[in-house]
Amino acid sequence: MRYAPISNTLFTENRKRFAAKLKPKSIAVFNANDVQPTNADGTMKFRQNNDLFYLSGVDQEETILVVFPDCPDPDHREVLFVRETNDHIAVWEGEKLSKAQATGVSGIKKVYWSHQFNQVFFGLIAESENVYVNTNEHVRAVVEVETRDARFINWCKKNYPAHTYLRSAPIMHELRAIKSKIEIELMQKACDLTEAGFRRVLGFVKPGVWEYEIEAELGHEFVRAGGSFAGYEPIIASGKNSCVLHYNINDKQCKDGDVLLMDFAAGYANYQSDLTRTIPVNGKFTKRQKNVYNAVLRVMRYAMTRLGVGNTIQNYHREVGAAMEEELLKLKLINKTQIKNQDPAWPAYKKYFMHGTSHYLGLDVHDVGSRYRKFTEGMVFTCEPGIYIPEEGIGVRIENDLVITKKGAVDLMKNIPIEAEEIEELMKK
């Protein structure tokens, strides 16, 4: 792996918390993601299943984890299956984890080769009554491709139809929403790489550069430090493209007088960060651009104060919406009559700020977690208000990542330049 080894205490503790949530005489199975094809004999870059990684730390294809807390044989209460290497694989792909290495990474003592799974599992499932299966239940997920977990579920129900089948997802969503000290340290590392990337492009952007050139500068900074882009395509949006929320073509030339909205971040050890900054292409905001920028920044700073223990995402978004309403009134983008006559389901401010302010962050950029759960110490959220004015070609979004603590939200990106004047000064250099 490109990243430094992670203490296996993280994964051991994660499994312990997961096992404590299972019903008696239950067995749970987690499969690695598939290696996805491109065309001909090409493949996409492998990305591990987040639940499997969270519980094992193994970042290798064809891995299977079995958790069986009540197994009569103590040696089989945690079992890991990894792909066996051979001379052909070693020559063409490189070495895979040995059993000893898999134990070192995961903290799991009992390790088999993946091709032994059916035989070993047959002996284990006979001692269980319930099978917890892993499904993708992210509220934003569009599941069209059959996964290894989905194929396992079909196989298991066909071969062991008398068992009771339960879902691991509710437990995983509950656990993964609260980050441990080690997880926050990994996310801080990702944020630090993101800072380095942003400072790099502040000295690079000028009229005439292309959006994809900026993307290349960021990629260079992240990869050379052992990271990568976070789990989404970077948005490098100049001029009118700054008003397109998920613009990622990144093929336009940056023009003098335009703003440049950059939504990008680094990922490290499968943990994600998420940053947005909006800067002037020529290094100097116009008066109007700066007024819009500072309005967004004021909303952001208010929103940060509302990311506190006990609040809820629904109430939080209402509070932030009210703050944005006031700023849009000052900018003369909406008026009091529009507010008075607004549809409560789509308030007037939504014309210029149409997305949510925050989402969970962790192993996924949009990490798992219930929208109905009260904010709790250890949760990590983005904070990303924005104002988008297509008729003026001005789109401004500002985004940082914050950890909720008993004393308030802690900003993991507090060292990344954010004031308009600071950005202008750094670009001047």
BAVEXVEX-419184 format. One record per residue (C-alpha): residue in one letter; x, y, z. Coordinates in nm, 4 decimals. Layout:
residues N
+--------+----------+----------+----------+
| residu |       c1 |       c2 |       c3 |
+--------+----------+----------+----------+
|      a |        X |        Y |        Z |
...
+--------+----------+----------+----------+
END
This chain:
residues 429
+--------+----------+----------+----------+
| residu |       c1 |       c2 |       c3 |
+--------+----------+----------+----------+
|      m |   0.0000 |   0.0000 |   0.0000 |
|      r |   0.1090 |   0.3575 |  -0.0597 |
|      y |   0.0016 |   0.4652 |   0.2867 |
|      a |   0.1790 |   0.3911 |   0.6139 |
|      p |   0.0674 |   0.0813 |   0.8090 |
|      i |  -0.2377 |   0.1341 |   1.0304 |
|      s |  -0.2432 |  -0.0101 |   1.3813 |
|      n |  -0.4609 |  -0.3226 |   1.3698 |
|      t |  -0.6134 |  -0.2170 |   1.7019 |
|      l |  -0.8452 |  -0.0014 |   1.4898 |
|      f |  -0.9873 |  -0.3042 |   1.3112 |
|      t |  -0.9842 |  -0.5291 |   1.6181 |
|      e |  -1.1910 |  -0.2760 |   1.8123 |
|      n |  -1.4253 |  -0.2235 |   1.5168 |
|      r |  -1.4943 |  -0.5981 |   1.4987 |
|      k |  -1.5491 |  -0.6136 |   1.8738 |
|      r |  -1.8139 |  -0.3413 |   1.8565 |
|      f |  -1.9769 |  -0.5054 |   1.5551 |
|      a |  -1.9845 |  -0.8515 |   1.7157 |
|      a |  -2.1517 |  -0.7078 |   2.0270 |
|      k |  -2.4468 |  -0.5949 |   1.8122 |
|      l |  -2.5221 |  -0.9400 |   1.6646 |
|      k |  -2.8003 |  -1.1659 |   1.7869 |
|      p |  -2.6947 |  -1.4917 |   1.9587 |
|      k |  -2.5727 |  -1.7744 |   1.7337 |
|      s |  -2.5172 |  -1.5389 |   1.4396 |
|      i |  -2.2548 |  -1.5435 |   1.1666 |
|      a |  -2.1732 |  -1.2392 |   0.9504 |
|      v |  -1.9951 |  -1.2389 |   0.6145 |
|      f |  -1.8293 |  -0.9515 |   0.4281 |
|      n |  -1.6837 |  -0.9755 |   0.0770 |
|      a |  -1.4301 |  -0.7611 |  -0.1043 |
|      n |  -1.5377 |  -0.5517 |  -0.3987 |
|      d |  -1.4863 |  -0.6931 |  -0.7457 |
|      v |  -1.2068 |  -0.5811 |  -0.9724 |
|      q |  -1.4168 |  -0.3986 |  -1.2306 |
|      p |  -1.3430 |  -0.4371 |  -1.6049 |
|      t |  -1.2999 |  -0.1508 |  -1.8487 |
|      n |  -1.2723 |  -0.2877 |  -2.2038 |
|      a |  -1.0830 |  -0.5816 |  -2.3550 |
|      d |  -0.8545 |  -0.7048 |  -2.0741 |
|      g |  -0.8335 |  -0.3730 |  -1.8864 |
|      t |  -0.9493 |  -0.3154 |  -1.5308 |
|      m |  -1.0336 |  -0.0146 |  -1.3201 |
|      k |  -0.8282 |   0.0745 |  -1.0163 |
|      f |  -0.9328 |  -0.1507 |  -0.7278 |
|      r |  -1.1254 |   0.0088 |  -0.4414 |
|      q |  -1.1980 |  -0.2033 |  -0.1374 |
|      n |  -1.5459 |  -0.2495 |   0.0083 |
|      n |  -1.5597 |   0.0037 |   0.2904 |
|      d |  -1.7326 |  -0.2252 |   0.5401 |
|      l |  -1.4749 |  -0.4993 |   0.4866 |
|      f |  -1.1913 |  -0.2499 |   0.5202 |
|      y |  -1.3464 |  -0.1015 |   0.8362 |
|      l |  -1.3538 |  -0.4448 |   0.9993 |
|      s |  -1.0273 |  -0.5926 |   0.8681 |
|      g |  -0.7953 |  -0.3310 |   0.7185 |
|      v |  -0.7271 |  -0.5645 |   0.4253 |
|      d |  -0.6991 |  -0.3720 |   0.1005 |
|      q |  -0.6853 |  -0.6688 |  -0.1376 |
|      e |  -0.9306 |  -0.8248 |  -0.3838 |
|      e |  -1.1015 |  -1.1633 |  -0.3254 |
|      t |  -1.0938 |  -1.1171 |   0.0527 |
|      i |  -1.3709 |  -1.2542 |   0.2767 |
|      l |  -1.4300 |  -1.1856 |   0.6456 |
|      v |  -1.6407 |  -1.4092 |   0.8686 |
|      v |  -1.7420 |  -1.2935 |   1.2177 |
|      f |  -1.9007 |  -1.5629 |   1.4381 |
|      p |  -1.8858 |  -1.4542 |   1.8070 |
|      d |  -2.0621 |  -1.7664 |   1.9411 |
|      c |  -1.8648 |  -2.0231 |   1.7459 |
|      p |  -1.7957 |  -2.3259 |   1.9697 |
|      d |  -1.4368 |  -2.3219 |   1.8439 |
|      p |  -1.2751 |  -2.0000 |   1.9756 |
|      d |  -1.0227 |  -2.0054 |   1.6898 |
|      h |  -1.3030 |  -1.9553 |   1.4382 |
|      r |  -1.4845 |  -1.6608 |   1.5936 |
|      e |  -1.3016 |  -1.4367 |   1.3502 |
|      v |  -1.1859 |  -1.5847 |   1.0203 |
|      l |  -1.0200 |  -1.4131 |   0.7268 |
|      f |  -0.9849 |  -1.5499 |   0.3753 |
|      v |  -0.7289 |  -1.3955 |   0.1395 |
|      r |  -0.6231 |  -1.4665 |  -0.2158 |
|      e |  -0.3415 |  -1.7186 |  -0.2400 |
|      t |  -0.0478 |  -1.6054 |  -0.4482 |
|      n |   0.1489 |  -1.8187 |  -0.6947 |
|      d |   0.4397 |  -1.7714 |  -0.9336 |
|      h |   0.2148 |  -1.6548 |  -1.2175 |
|      i |   0.0378 |  -1.3933 |  -1.0007 |
|      a |   0.3702 |  -1.2790 |  -0.8556 |
|      v |   0.5111 |  -1.2178 |  -1.2052 |
|      w |   0.2062 |  -1.0459 |  -1.3534 |
|      e |   0.0494 |  -0.8654 |  -1.0573 |
|      g |   0.3015 |  -0.8743 |  -0.7743 |
|      e |   0.2899 |  -1.0523 |  -0.4430 |
|      k |  -0.0269 |  -1.0804 |  -0.2384 |
|      l |  -0.0589 |  -1.0924 |   0.1396 |
|      s |   0.0776 |  -1.3985 |   0.3112 |
|      k |  -0.1275 |  -1.5427 |   0.5973 |
|      a |   0.1120 |  -1.3897 |   0.8477 |
|      q |   0.0886 |  -1.0496 |   0.6788 |
|      a |  -0.2912 |  -1.0709 |   0.6734 |
|      t |  -0.2861 |  -1.1369 |   1.0481 |
|      g |  -0.0553 |  -0.8416 |   1.0994 |
|      v |  -0.2818 |  -0.6074 |   0.9076 |
|      s |  -0.6121 |  -0.7249 |   1.0560 |
|      g |  -0.5310 |  -0.8701 |   1.3969 |
|      i |  -0.7190 |  -1.1878 |   1.2943 |
|      k |  -0.5247 |  -1.5027 |   1.3836 |
|      k |  -0.7177 |  -1.7586 |   1.1778 |
|      v |  -0.6470 |  -1.7017 |   0.8079 |
|      y |  -0.7301 |  -1.9294 |   0.5145 |
|      w |  -0.6938 |  -1.8961 |   0.1395 |
|      s |  -1.0026 |  -1.7703 |  -0.0422 |
|      h |  -1.0459 |  -2.0959 |  -0.2356 |
|      q |  -1.0993 |  -2.2744 |   0.0979 |
|      f |  -1.4056 |  -2.0657 |   0.1852 |
|      n |  -1.6847 |  -2.3107 |   0.0902 |
|      q |  -1.5297 |  -2.5944 |   0.2850 |
|      v |  -1.4642 |  -2.3909 |   0.6002 |
|      f |  -1.7937 |  -2.2050 |   0.5849 |
|      f |  -1.9900 |  -2.5300 |   0.5642 |
|      g |  -1.8590 |  -2.6289 |   0.9065 |
|      l |  -1.9258 |  -2.2865 |   1.0571 |
|      i |  -2.2754 |  -2.2123 |   0.9331 |
|      a |  -2.3990 |  -2.5464 |   1.0681 |
|      e |  -2.3403 |  -2.4075 |   1.4179 |
|      s |  -2.5328 |  -2.0842 |   1.3546 |
|      e |  -2.8977 |  -1.9848 |   1.3306 |
|      n |  -2.8737 |  -1.6371 |   1.1778 |
|      v |  -2.6678 |  -1.5065 |   0.8859 |
|      y |  -2.5927 |  -1.1345 |   0.8670 |
|      v |  -2.5387 |  -1.0349 |   0.5045 |
|      n |  -2.3854 |  -0.7139 |   0.3740 |
|      t |  -2.5880 |  -0.4921 |   0.1417 |
|      n |  -2.5363 |  -0.1401 |   0.0092 |
|      e |  -2.8093 |   0.0616 |   0.1791 |
|      h |  -2.6623 |   0.4086 |   0.1345 |
|      v |  -2.9551 |   0.6455 |   0.0763 |
|      r |  -2.7829 |   0.7911 |  -0.2338 |
|      a |  -2.6746 |   0.4579 |  -0.3816 |
|      v |  -2.7975 |   0.3460 |  -0.7222 |
|      v |  -2.7224 |  -0.0273 |  -0.7197 |
|      e |  -2.7218 |  -0.1695 |  -1.0733 |
|      v |  -2.4078 |  -0.3852 |  -1.0773 |
|      e |  -2.4144 |  -0.7183 |  -0.8927 |
|      t |  -2.1459 |  -0.7242 |  -0.6251 |
|      r |  -1.9571 |  -1.0141 |  -0.4669 |
|      d |  -2.1732 |  -0.9626 |  -0.1573 |
|      a |  -2.4882 |  -0.9893 |  -0.3701 |
|      r |  -2.3646 |  -1.3093 |  -0.5361 |
|      f |  -2.2784 |  -1.4519 |  -0.1952 |
|      i |  -2.6271 |  -1.3752 |  -0.0641 |
|      n |  -2.7884 |  -1.5589 |  -0.3556 |
|      w |  -2.5499 |  -1.8539 |  -0.3148 |
|      c |  -2.5963 |  -1.8726 |   0.0612 |
|      k |  -2.9763 |  -1.8575 |   0.0538 |
|      k |  -2.9827 |  -2.1274 |  -0.2126 |
|      n |  -2.7533 |  -2.3618 |  -0.0191 |
|      y |  -2.8694 |  -2.2776 |   0.3346 |
|      p |  -3.2359 |  -2.1767 |   0.2997 |
|      a |  -3.3386 |  -2.2735 |   0.6546 |
|      h |  -3.1300 |  -2.0033 |   0.8230 |
|      t |  -3.2652 |  -1.6616 |   0.9206 |
|      y |  -3.1082 |  -1.3821 |   0.7158 |
|      l |  -3.0463 |  -1.0413 |   0.8703 |
|      r |  -2.8878 |  -0.7149 |   0.7538 |
|      s |  -2.5472 |  -0.5892 |   0.8624 |
|      a |  -2.6030 |  -0.2431 |   0.7127 |
|      p |  -2.7975 |  -0.0868 |   1.0048 |
|      i |  -2.5206 |  -0.1901 |   1.2439 |
|      m |  -2.2439 |  -0.0682 |   1.0142 |
|      h |  -2.4166 |   0.2662 |   0.9613 |
|      e |  -2.4462 |   0.3123 |   1.3368 |
|      l |  -2.0821 |   0.2217 |   1.4039 |
|      r |  -1.9161 |   0.3984 |   1.1114 |
|      a |  -2.0907 |   0.7274 |   1.1912 |
|      i |  -1.8712 |   0.7673 |   1.5016 |
|      k |  -1.5021 |   0.8022 |   1.4222 |
|      s |  -1.2284 |   0.6754 |   1.6522 |
|      k |  -0.9086 |   0.8633 |   1.7332 |
|      i |  -0.7138 |   0.6650 |   1.4712 |
|      e |  -0.9766 |   0.7322 |   1.2038 |
|      i |  -0.9703 |   1.1058 |   1.2746 |
|      e |  -0.5904 |   1.1025 |   1.2509 |
|      l |  -0.6142 |   0.9399 |   0.9068 |
|      m |  -0.8725 |   1.1947 |   0.7977 |
|      q |  -0.6500 |   1.4737 |   0.9271 |
|      k |  -0.3702 |   1.3355 |   0.7106 |
|      a |  -0.6023 |   1.3505 |   0.4097 |
|      c |  -0.6937 |   1.7097 |   0.4998 |
|      d |  -0.3260 |   1.8034 |   0.5293 |
|      l |  -0.2594 |   1.6652 |   0.1807 |
|      t |  -0.5577 |   1.8649 |   0.0568 |
|      e |  -0.4079 |   2.1791 |   0.2079 |
|      a |  -0.0797 |   2.1174 |   0.0252 |
|      g |  -0.2689 |   2.0775 |  -0.3012 |
|      f |  -0.4648 |   2.3986 |  -0.2529 |
|      r |  -0.1570 |   2.6020 |  -0.1659 |
|      r |   0.0137 |   2.4604 |  -0.4749 |
|      v |  -0.2599 |   2.5730 |  -0.7136 |
|      l |  -0.2835 |   2.9188 |  -0.5552 |
|      g |   0.0603 |   2.9790 |  -0.7041 |
|      f |  -0.0330 |   2.8216 |  -1.0366 |
|      v |  -0.3716 |   2.9658 |  -1.1343 |
|      k |  -0.3725 |   3.2646 |  -1.3684 |
|      p |  -0.5675 |   3.3713 |  -1.6761 |
|      g |  -0.5107 |   3.1302 |  -1.9636 |
|      v |  -0.4514 |   2.8091 |  -1.7681 |
|      w |  -0.6810 |   2.5182 |  -1.8392 |
|      e |  -0.9004 |   2.3517 |  -1.5789 |
|      y |  -0.7385 |   2.0133 |  -1.6460 |
|      e |  -0.3937 |   2.1637 |  -1.5845 |
|      i |  -0.5081 |   2.2598 |  -1.2350 |
|      e |  -0.6412 |   1.9074 |  -1.1847 |
|      a |  -0.2981 |   1.7731 |  -1.2847 |
|      e |  -0.1225 |   1.9956 |  -1.0304 |
|      l |  -0.3462 |   1.8610 |  -0.7559 |
|      g |  -0.2999 |   1.5000 |  -0.8612 |
|      h |   0.0781 |   1.5412 |  -0.8594 |
|      e |   0.0732 |   1.6806 |  -0.5057 |
|      f |  -0.1507 |   1.4045 |  -0.3687 |
|      v |   0.0106 |   1.1039 |  -0.5339 |
|      r |   0.3678 |   1.2032 |  -0.4536 |
|      a |   0.2692 |   1.2105 |  -0.0843 |
|      g |   0.1154 |   0.8620 |  -0.0866 |
|      g |  -0.2434 |   0.9720 |  -0.1246 |
|      s |  -0.4863 |   1.0078 |  -0.4115 |
|      f |  -0.7861 |   1.2120 |  -0.5095 |
|      a |  -1.0728 |   1.1527 |  -0.2690 |
|      g |  -1.3549 |   0.9271 |  -0.3838 |
|      y |  -1.5104 |   1.1688 |  -0.6316 |
|      e |  -1.4076 |   1.3358 |  -0.9551 |
|      p |  -1.2505 |   1.6772 |  -0.8834 |
|      i |  -1.4574 |   1.9787 |  -0.9820 |
|      i |  -1.2444 |   2.2518 |  -1.1390 |
|      a |  -1.5092 |   2.4953 |  -1.2587 |
|      s |  -1.4289 |   2.8391 |  -1.3966 |
|      g |  -1.6684 |   3.1154 |  -1.4990 |
|      k |  -2.0249 |   3.0017 |  -1.5609 |
|      n |  -1.9227 |   2.6410 |  -1.4868 |
|      s |  -1.8936 |   2.7435 |  -1.1207 |
|      c |  -2.2751 |   2.7366 |  -1.1110 |
|      v |  -2.2908 |   2.3710 |  -1.2185 |
|      l |  -2.2890 |   2.1722 |  -0.8945 |
|      h |  -2.1281 |   1.8514 |  -1.0225 |
|      y |  -1.9302 |   1.9892 |  -1.3159 |
|      n |  -1.6221 |   1.7713 |  -1.3643 |
|      i |  -1.5394 |   1.7857 |  -1.7358 |
|      n |  -1.2597 |   2.0278 |  -1.6452 |
|      d |  -1.1853 |   2.1161 |  -2.0076 |
|      k |  -1.2281 |   2.4949 |  -2.0228 |
|      q |  -0.9708 |   2.7707 |  -2.0195 |
|      c |  -0.9745 |   3.0008 |  -1.7174 |
|      k |  -1.0487 |   3.3596 |  -1.8190 |
|      d |  -0.9441 |   3.6910 |  -1.6689 |
|      g |  -1.2172 |   3.8250 |  -1.4391 |
|      d |  -1.3805 |   3.4878 |  -1.3720 |
|      v |  -1.4095 |   3.3039 |  -1.0436 |
|      l |  -1.2791 |   2.9484 |  -1.0187 |
|      l |  -1.4704 |   2.7050 |  -0.7960 |
|      m |  -1.2614 |   2.4021 |  -0.7004 |
|      d |  -1.4237 |   2.1118 |  -0.5158 |
|      f |  -1.1474 |   1.8572 |  -0.4686 |
|      a |  -0.9738 |   1.6690 |  -0.1913 |
|      a |  -0.7192 |   1.4040 |  -0.1073 |
|      g |  -0.7918 |   1.0549 |   0.0164 |
|      y |  -0.5497 |   0.8693 |   0.2415 |
|      a |  -0.5628 |   0.5033 |   0.3530 |
|      n |  -0.9190 |   0.4851 |   0.2124 |
|      y |  -1.0305 |   0.7735 |   0.4344 |
|      q |  -1.1604 |   1.0846 |   0.2632 |
|      s |  -1.1501 |   1.4598 |   0.2947 |
|      d |  -1.3678 |   1.7105 |   0.1089 |
|      l |  -1.2730 |   2.0720 |   0.0345 |
|      t |  -1.4207 |   2.3507 |  -0.1738 |
|      r |  -1.2608 |   2.6870 |  -0.2350 |
|      t |  -1.3536 |   2.9627 |  -0.4776 |
|      i |  -1.0776 |   3.1936 |  -0.5983 |
|      p |  -1.0394 |   3.4733 |  -0.8562 |
|      v |  -0.8628 |   3.3542 |  -1.1718 |
|      n |  -0.6617 |   3.6777 |  -1.1948 |
|      g |  -0.5846 |   3.6887 |  -0.8233 |
|      k |  -0.8245 |   3.9706 |  -0.7348 |
|      f |  -1.1981 |   3.9415 |  -0.6589 |
|      t |  -1.4276 |   4.2048 |  -0.8051 |
|      k |  -1.6389 |   4.3928 |  -0.5517 |
|      r |  -1.9440 |   4.1844 |  -0.6400 |
|      q |  -1.7520 |   3.8569 |  -0.6285 |
|      k |  -1.6082 |   3.9431 |  -0.2884 |
|      n |  -1.9500 |   4.0408 |  -0.1515 |
|      v |  -2.0921 |   3.7060 |  -0.2583 |
|      y |  -1.7850 |   3.5230 |  -0.1243 |
|      n |  -1.8070 |   3.6901 |   0.2164 |
|      a |  -2.1807 |   3.6204 |   0.2363 |
|      v |  -2.1105 |   3.2498 |   0.1878 |
|      l |  -1.8290 |   3.2643 |   0.4438 |
|      r |  -2.0570 |   3.4232 |   0.7041 |
|      v |  -2.3162 |   3.1494 |   0.6515 |
|      m |  -2.0427 |   2.8880 |   0.6807 |
|      r |  -1.9135 |   3.0278 |   1.0088 |
|      y |  -2.2630 |   3.0348 |   1.1512 |
|      a |  -2.3282 |   2.6798 |   1.0308 |
|      m |  -2.0134 |   2.5582 |   1.2060 |
|      t |  -2.1555 |   2.6779 |   1.5384 |
|      r |  -2.4680 |   2.4698 |   1.4810 |
|      l |  -2.2745 |   2.1463 |   1.4249 |
|      g |  -2.3050 |   2.0588 |   1.7907 |
|      v |  -2.4002 |   1.7611 |   2.0066 |
|      g |  -2.7776 |   1.7119 |   2.0192 |
|      n |  -2.8710 |   1.9008 |   1.7026 |
|      t |  -3.0246 |   1.7159 |   1.4066 |
|      i |  -2.9557 |   1.7452 |   1.0365 |
|      q |  -3.3135 |   1.8577 |   0.9643 |
|      n |  -3.3067 |   2.1349 |   1.2252 |
|      y |  -2.9525 |   2.2292 |   1.1239 |
|      h |  -3.0519 |   2.2776 |   0.7599 |
|      r |  -3.3470 |   2.4953 |   0.8650 |
|      e |  -3.1136 |   2.7124 |   1.0736 |
|      v |  -2.8609 |   2.7469 |   0.7932 |
|      g |  -3.1387 |   2.8206 |   0.5444 |
|      a |  -3.2565 |   3.1119 |   0.7581 |
|      a |  -2.9023 |   3.2519 |   0.7691 |
|      m |  -2.8691 |   3.2179 |   0.3924 |
|      e |  -3.2034 |   3.3918 |   0.3430 |
|      e |  -3.0693 |   3.6985 |   0.5243 |
|      e |  -2.7538 |   3.7075 |   0.3126 |
|      l |  -2.9459 |   3.6756 |  -0.0141 |
|      l |  -3.1683 |   3.9666 |   0.0938 |
|      k |  -2.8584 |   4.1820 |   0.1476 |
|      l |  -2.7253 |   4.0813 |  -0.1951 |
|      k |  -3.0662 |   4.1753 |  -0.3455 |
|      l |  -3.1020 |   3.8320 |  -0.5015 |
|      i |  -3.4366 |   3.7715 |  -0.3306 |
|      n |  -3.6872 |   4.0080 |  -0.1670 |
|      k |  -3.9287 |   3.9956 |   0.1234 |
|      t |  -4.2293 |   3.9461 |  -0.1033 |
|      q |  -4.0733 |   3.6301 |  -0.2472 |
|      i |  -4.0067 |   3.5081 |   0.1051 |
|      k |  -4.3640 |   3.5840 |   0.2128 |
|      n |  -4.5075 |   3.3925 |  -0.0832 |
|      q |  -4.2561 |   3.1076 |  -0.0845 |
|      d |  -4.3381 |   2.7387 |  -0.0963 |
|      p |  -4.2270 |   2.5978 |   0.2427 |
|      a |  -4.1121 |   2.2819 |   0.0636 |
|      w |  -3.8800 |   2.4896 |  -0.1575 |
|      p |  -3.7995 |   2.8210 |   0.0149 |
|      a |  -3.6989 |   3.1283 |  -0.1847 |
|      y |  -3.3329 |   3.0951 |  -0.0899 |
|      k |  -3.3192 |   2.7594 |  -0.2710 |
|      k |  -3.3061 |   2.9417 |  -0.6045 |
|      y |  -2.9456 |   3.0350 |  -0.5269 |
|      f |  -2.8531 |   2.7709 |  -0.2668 |
|      m |  -3.0164 |   2.4473 |  -0.3748 |
|      h |  -2.8131 |   2.1777 |  -0.1981 |
|      g |  -2.7646 |   2.0660 |   0.1597 |
|      t |  -2.5019 |   2.2252 |   0.3817 |
|      s |  -2.3464 |   1.9127 |   0.5335 |
|      h |  -2.3046 |   1.5382 |   0.4948 |
|      y |  -2.1276 |   1.2621 |   0.6839 |
|      l |  -1.7623 |   1.2077 |   0.5899 |
|      g |  -1.5374 |   0.9059 |   0.6453 |
|      l |  -1.4495 |   0.6050 |   0.4327 |
|      d |  -1.6970 |   0.7465 |   0.1821 |
|      v |  -1.7102 |   1.1109 |   0.0833 |
|      h |  -2.0837 |   1.0851 |   0.1452 |
|      d |  -2.0401 |   0.8480 |   0.4361 |
|      v |  -2.3064 |   0.6269 |   0.5900 |
|      g |  -2.5110 |   0.7458 |   0.8858 |
|      s |  -2.8752 |   0.8125 |   0.9664 |
|      r |  -3.0190 |   1.1520 |   0.8802 |
|      y |  -3.2494 |   1.1122 |   1.1814 |
|      r |  -2.9750 |   1.0556 |   1.4377 |
|      k |  -2.8799 |   1.3409 |   1.6687 |
|      f |  -2.5324 |   1.4839 |   1.6261 |
|      t |  -2.2967 |   1.2903 |   1.8510 |
|      e |  -1.9366 |   1.3349 |   1.9592 |
|      g |  -1.7054 |   1.1731 |   1.7041 |
|      m |  -1.9184 |   1.2339 |   1.3963 |
|      v |  -1.7440 |   1.4080 |   1.1064 |
|      f |  -1.9377 |   1.6377 |   0.8745 |
|      t |  -1.8600 |   1.8673 |   0.5876 |
|      c |  -1.9829 |   2.2263 |   0.6018 |
|      e |  -2.0390 |   2.3668 |   0.2521 |
|      p |  -2.2798 |   2.6519 |   0.1879 |
|      g |  -2.2831 |   2.8155 |  -0.1522 |
|      i |  -2.4432 |   3.0847 |  -0.3639 |
|      y |  -2.4840 |   3.0288 |  -0.7381 |
|      i |  -2.5875 |   3.3139 |  -0.9690 |
|      p |  -2.5965 |   3.1792 |  -1.3274 |
|      e |  -2.7068 |   3.5131 |  -1.4720 |
|      e |  -2.3855 |   3.6703 |  -1.3395 |
|      g |  -2.1578 |   3.3711 |  -1.3994 |
|      i |  -2.0684 |   3.3659 |  -1.0280 |
|      g |  -2.0745 |   3.0468 |  -0.8268 |
|      v |  -1.9199 |   3.0467 |  -0.4787 |
|      r |  -1.8964 |   2.7466 |  -0.2480 |
|      i |  -1.6710 |   2.7124 |   0.0555 |
|      e |  -1.6267 |   2.3806 |   0.2352 |
|      n |  -1.4353 |   2.2455 |   0.5337 |
|      d |  -1.4481 |   1.9192 |   0.7325 |
|      l |  -1.5366 |   1.9203 |   1.1021 |
|      v |  -1.5406 |   1.6762 |   1.3926 |
|      i |  -1.8207 |   1.7141 |   1.6464 |
|      t |  -1.6982 |   1.7254 |   2.0070 |
|      k |  -1.8599 |   1.8078 |   2.3410 |
|      k |  -1.6978 |   2.1526 |   2.3242 |
|      g |  -1.8138 |   2.2232 |   1.9688 |
|      a |  -1.7016 |   2.1445 |   1.6173 |
|      v |  -1.3277 |   2.1076 |   1.5533 |
|      d |  -1.2178 |   2.2147 |   1.2055 |
|      l |  -0.9807 |   1.9632 |   1.0435 |
|      m |  -0.9096 |   2.2244 |   0.7737 |
|      k |  -0.8472 |   2.5227 |   0.9992 |
|      n |  -0.5029 |   2.5772 |   0.8446 |
|      i |  -0.6297 |   2.6010 |   0.4873 |
|      p |  -0.6603 |   2.9633 |   0.3641 |
|      i |  -1.0202 |   3.0800 |   0.3570 |
|      e |  -1.0372 |   3.4599 |   0.3923 |
|      a |  -1.0759 |   3.6397 |   0.0593 |
|      e |  -0.7881 |   3.8737 |   0.1387 |
|      e |  -0.5567 |   3.5874 |   0.2372 |
|      i |  -0.6319 |   3.4070 |  -0.0877 |
|      e |  -0.5608 |   3.7222 |  -0.2878 |
|      e |  -0.2335 |   3.7790 |  -0.1020 |
|      l |  -0.1156 |   3.4199 |  -0.1591 |
|      m |  -0.2028 |   3.4366 |  -0.5265 |
|      k |  -0.0048 |   3.7616 |  -0.5571 |
|      k |   0.3072 |   3.5793 |  -0.4369 |
+--------+----------+----------+----------+
END
